[in-house]
Amino acid sequence: MEDISELLKEAKPLYFQRKRRRNQLKTMVAVLVCVLGLGYFTQDSSPYIYNLDNLDSQISQTADGSIIEDMGLPTDEFGLLMVV
């Protein structure tokens, strides 16, 4: 009986050290999974493609005249669609 209690005293620190290491590893893996999951679901994937050259050409088209007027629709003096 005495041999068993000596064996337990010797193994006790090693057991708790391994247990603490396993818990730390589980915690780190859980945090990593949460961070990667949040990163996946909160991606900033914009459906719009910003093309500044195209934007400049559109601005110049609207400054020269009304697109609605170019389509042949009735417009007022501001180039807005006139409801008849």
C-alpha positions as CSV (number, residue, x, y, z in Angstrom):
1,M,0.0,0.0,0.0
2,E,2.9,2.3,0.8
3,D,4.4,1.7,-2.6
4,I,1.2,2.8,-4.3
5,S,1.0,6.0,-2.3
6,E,4.6,6.8,-3.2
7,L,3.8,6.1,-6.8
8,L,0.8,8.4,-6.7
9,K,2.9,11.2,-5.1
10,E,5.4,10.9,-7.9
11,A,2.9,10.8,-10.7
12,K,0.6,13.6,-9.4
13,P,2.6,16.6,-10.7
14,L,3.1,15.0,-14.1
15,Y,-0.7,14.2,-14.3
16,F,-1.7,17.7,-13.5
17,Q,0.9,19.2,-15.9
18,R,-0.4,17.1,-18.8
19,K,-4.0,17.9,-17.9
20,R,-3.2,21.7,-17.9
21,R,-1.3,21.4,-21.2
22,R,-4.2,19.6,-22.8
23,N,-6.7,22.2,-21.6
24,Q,-4.5,25.0,-22.9
25,L,-4.2,23.2,-26.3
26,K,-8.0,22.8,-26.4
27,T,-8.5,26.4,-25.6
28,M,-6.1,27.6,-28.2
29,V,-7.7,25.4,-30.9
30,A,-11.2,26.7,-29.9
31,V,-10.0,30.3,-30.1
32,L,-8.4,29.7,-33.5
33,V,-11.6,28.1,-34.8
34,C,-13.6,31.1,-33.6
35,V,-11.3,33.7,-35.1
36,L,-11.2,31.9,-38.4
37,G,-15.0,31.4,-38.4
38,L,-15.6,35.1,-37.6
39,G,-13.1,36.1,-40.3
40,Y,-14.9,33.9,-42.8
41,F,-18.3,35.3,-42.0
42,T,-17.3,38.9,-41.8
43,Q,-15.4,39.2,-45.0
44,D,-15.7,42.5,-46.7
45,S,-16.5,41.3,-50.2
46,S,-18.0,44.2,-52.0
47,P,-20.1,43.3,-55.0
48,Y,-19.2,46.7,-56.6
49,I,-16.1,47.1,-58.7
50,Y,-14.8,50.6,-58.5
51,N,-13.5,51.8,-61.8
52,L,-12.6,55.4,-61.6
53,D,-11.9,55.8,-65.3
54,N,-15.5,54.6,-66.1
55,L,-16.8,56.9,-63.3
56,D,-15.1,59.9,-64.9
57,S,-16.5,59.2,-68.3
58,Q,-20.0,58.8,-66.8
59,I,-19.7,62.2,-65.0
60,S,-18.6,63.9,-68.2
61,Q,-21.5,62.3,-70.1
62,T,-24.0,63.7,-67.6
63,A,-22.3,67.1,-67.6
64,D,-22.7,67.4,-71.3
65,G,-26.3,66.4,-71.5
66,S,-28.9,64.2,-70.0
67,I,-28.8,60.4,-70.5
68,I,-32.6,60.4,-70.3
69,E,-32.7,62.9,-73.1
70,D,-30.3,60.8,-75.2
71,M,-32.7,57.9,-74.8
72,G,-35.4,60.0,-76.3
73,L,-37.6,60.5,-73.3
74,P,-39.1,63.9,-72.4
75,T,-37.1,65.9,-70.0
76,D,-37.4,69.3,-68.3
77,E,-34.9,72.1,-68.3
78,F,-32.8,70.4,-65.6
79,G,-32.5,67.1,-67.6
80,L,-34.8,65.2,-65.3
81,L,-37.6,62.9,-66.6
82,M,-40.8,64.9,-67.2
83,V,-44.0,63.1,-66.4
84,V,-46.6,63.9,-69.0
